[in-house]
């Protein structure tokens, strides 16, 4: 499949940039979600890994780092803060002592349960006026962009055939 030429350097306008528009939406979402989760004492950097652990999408620092695409060092500091708040703990693996499993405490599970409520409220507000079909189309298009982004990243990694 050939790469489209929707954008050209000459006449490029950020108002029509998919990336610029997605960034504006993401910054707004993070701000609005953070504002609502502030009552729980959580920042974006904290509620995101907490929610990933609660969903079972990551059980170790390495998995969480890959899932969130965050530097392990920065993520370690965030986990330190969550642990100090009594929301999670690291438990050494019995199979490999180098690995620490991430677990939520009872309070961590309770706090993490608030995240989808807030996210649903904010996302629904951002989707005001969309029909169900438009929402499904938007999801489909965004998933296709994610696949294209993954393929582009893969093709342009050092040592790849196309890069």
Buried (B, 14 or more C-beta within 10 A) or exposed (E): EEEEEEEEEEEEEEEEEEEEEEEEEEEEBBEBBBEBBEEBEBEEBBBBBBBBBBEEEBBBBEBBBEBBEBEEEEBEEBBEBBBEBEBBBBEEEEEEEEBBBBEBBEEBBEBBEBBEEBBEEBBEEEEEEEEEEEEEEEEEEEEEEEEEEEEEEEEEEEEEEEE
